[in-house]
């Protein structure tokens, strides 16, 4: 973990292999597809037209309410250690979503996740994405494309005009985590394969004073909330103090 945190500080990202076994990857992938079906059944679409150029990107929101396996992943010891190592022990869970890039999917706009939730200047990391790889990830099947070192940009004016030409693709085997500091500029990759899906889960963690992207207290059913540990309840803002601290 020390090496991963050093890599995040230096380069903006780290790849941690072998966090999940092959059997776990298969099980979680099957549950993800079932969660996508359940999301549609509940009336929550699995596509956002404003984000993706076509229907080949499948996005699943409110994962924590759709299957208990996602509750386990958002609180996984490796994910927790990465979030705490970058953000401090009082970090919170802002969101947990999935993006399945199917053959023919295209890229969304280039952005930084921290730039979406707080205004510039971005002087230090206030967020981190822990990305669960449920398949081998490479450029051809839609790996996230990013600009190495862009976590050092403090304003949007520092983003080069030719950033699209400078992006490189993450590469990681199935079962890995890709940890990406929130200030890294990136986009979803295009899946140009004929028959490969590229399912990724995105656990987004922030400093406790950053407003969460998802209102877990409303979105999670009472029976789901009842299964959460006191620590996870704090990180999801489920109790009277919400995410304002535990002291």
N, C-alpha and C positions, 0 to 999 in steps of 0.2 A: 504493500500500500504506500510506503514511503516513496518508492520509485514512481508510482502512478501519480501521486500528488506533485512530485517534482516535475514530471512531464507536463502536467496540466499548467503549472506555473510558468514553465519555460515555453511551451509550444501551444498551449490552449486546449490540449486534449490528451487522452491516454487510452490505450486499448488494454483491457484486462481479459485474458483468454480463460476458457474452461471454467466459467462461473456456473454454467448449467451443463448437465450431462445431455447426451443425445436423446435419451428417453424423456428427460424433462422438456427439451426443446420440442419434441414431437407432441407431447401432451399439452403444453402451453399453446402451441400453434393451433391445435384442434379446438382448444377452448376459446382462442381468439376468434376463429371463424364462427363459432357458436355465439360468441358475444356480439359479433357484427349482425348476425341474424336477429338476435334478441333486441339489439338497438333499433333496427328497422321496425321490428314488431311493435316496439314502444312508441314509435313515431319520431325517433331521432335519426335523421338521415346519416348515411355513412359517406357522404360526399359533400364538399363545400365548393361550389362553383367559383367563388371568388378567389380560392387558393390554387386550384388545380386546373390545367387546361383541358382535361377530359375525364371520363368516368373510370379510368384505369387505376386511379388512386383511391383506395378504400381507407377511410379514416373512422376510427372508433373512439368515441368519447365516453366519459363516465365509466371507465373500465372498472373502477373499484366497486361499483354497484352491480356489475354484470357477472363476476365470478370471483370467488374467494382467493383464487390463485394470484390475482393481481394485488390483493391486499398483502399477500406474502411477499411479492416482488418489490412493492414500493417500500417495504420495511426490511428488505433483505440486508443482512449484515454488510455485504460488500457495498451495496448502494448507500447504506447509512454512513459507512466510513468515508466514502467519497464525498457525500454531501457535507458531513461534519468537518472533514479535512479542509474543504474549500470555504465553507460558509460559517463554521462554528457550530457548536452543539445545539443552538436554539433554532436551527433551520426549520422551515415548514415545507409542506407539500403543496405546491401551487396547482399542479395538474398531472394527470396520467392518461395518456392517449396512445393510440396505435396508428401507424401509417403503413399500409400494405401496398407497395408499388407492384402492380401487375404488369405483364408485358404490354408495352405501348404507353405506359404512363410517362408524363412529362414533368418538368421542373416547375416549382413555384418561384416567387420573387426571392431575391437575395436579401437576407436580413440577419440581425443578431437578436437572440431571444431576450437579452437584457434590454436592448433598445426598444423592444415592444412594450415592456412593462414599466420602465422608468425613463425619464428624460435625460439627455446628455447634460454635463459631461459624465462619462462612465470611467471613474477613476480607480475602481476596485471591483472584484467579482461579487455581485449580489445574487447570482443565480448560477445553476449548473444543470445540464441535462444528462441524465444517466440513460443511455440508449441500450436496450436489450436486443441483441441480434438473434432472431429466430431462424435465420438461414445464413449461409456464407454470404458475406457482403463484399461487393466489388463494383467497379465502375459500370460494367455492362448490365447488371441487374438493378441499378438504381441506387447505389450507395450515396449517402449524404455527401455533398461536395462542399468544401470549406476552404477558406484562405488561411493557411498556417500563419500564426503570429498576429492575426487580426484582433486578438483579445487585448492588444495594446492600444488600439484606436480609442481615443477618448471622445471624439465627436464624429458625426457622420461626414463632415468635410474631409476627414482623413481617409475615407474609403476611396481607393483609386477608381478612376473612370473605367479602367479595363479589368475590373475585378472578375468579371465573368470568364475572362481568358486565363486568369491565374488560379482558379479553383482546382483543387485536387480531391480525389475521392477517398473516403475512408476505406480501408480493407480490414476485414476481421472475420474469423471463422464463426460458424453457428455456435451459440452458447457463450459468446463473448459479451462483455460490456464495452461500449465506447462512451467514455466520459468526456463531455464537451463543455468547457467553461462558457458561461452565458453571454460573454461579449464576443465570441467567435462569430464571424460573418459566414453564412452558409446558405445552402438551399437543398431541397430534395433533388436527387439525381433522376435521370430518365432511364427507364428500364427498356433496353433495346433487345432483350433476349426474346426468343420465340415462346418459351414455355416455363419460365422461372418466376415465381412470386418472391418478393423481398419484404417479409414482414418485420417491422421494427416496433418496439414499444418505447415510448418517451416518458420517463419519469422526470418531471421538472420541479426542482427544489429552489427555494429562494431564502433570502434573509427574512426574519420574522416581520419586519416592518413593511415589506413589499406586499401590496394587495394581491391575494391569490387570483389566478385566472378562473378557478372553479369554486363554486360555493358548495363545499362538501356537506355542510350542515343541512342544506336543503336537498342536495342531489342524492345523498345516501339514505336508503330506507332505514327506519329505526332498527330493524332486525340485523342489518349490516353494521350499523353503528355500534350495536350491542356487542359485537364480536371483537371490537378494536381494543387494544391494550391502552392503558392510560397514556403511555408515551405516544402512540399513534393518534389517539384522540387529540392530544395537544397539537401534533403536527398537521392534523386535518382541520383544526379549529372547531371541534365538536362541542366543547364545553363553554361555560359562561364567560371565561376569559378569552375565548377564541384563540388567536395566535399572538396574544400580547405579552407572553412570558409566563413562566411557571413559578415565579417567586412572589 
